[in-house]
């Protein structure tokens, strides 16, 4: 009869490390893809997301006017960013979700 040894603690640690690595990569990609649609004046709004902690799974555009820009100002100036829109994360997600899934799956499998 064969004996199988399994180190649960080591396995959990490896899984957690993979998830952390994938989440950081995914957060960075979501940030990049979402910022493609962020209204730009002096780049303050698009840079404000850089204060988010990559790997947390939460991105926050924390410029003072971010909430108003995200939800309320439907008429955007397209002078600096011709792709500017409200709900920029939702727009990026609609376009890029499949790509995000592929990135996460490929990185997790490494």
Residue pairs with C-beta under 8 A, 6 or more apart in sequence:
18 107
18 108
19 108
20 55
21 107
22 104
22 107
22 108
23 54
23 55
23 56
23 57
24 54
24 55
25 103
25 104
25 107
26 57
26 100
26 103
26 104
26 107
27 52
27 54
27 55
27 56
27 57
27 59
28 54
29 96
29 99
29 100
29 103
30 59
30 89
30 92
30 93
30 96
30 100
31 49
31 50
31 52
31 54
31 59
33 92
33 95
33 96
33 99
33 100
34 49
34 59
34 88
34 89
34 91
34 92
35 46
35 49
35 88
36 83
36 88
36 92
37 81
37 83
37 84
37 85
37 88
37 91
37 92
38 45
38 46
38 61
38 69
38 81
38 84
38 88
39 45
39 69
39 73
39 76
39 77
39 81
39 84
39 85
39 88
40 46
40 80
40 81
40 84
41 77
41 80
44 63
45 61
45 63
45 65
45 66
45 69
46 61
48 60
48 61
48 62
48 63
48 66
49 59
49 60
49 61
49 62
51 60
51 62
52 58
52 59
52 60
59 89
61 70
63 69
69 86
70 86
70 87
70 88
71 86
71 87
72 86
73 86
74 86
76 84
76 85
76 86
77 84
78 84
85 91
93 100
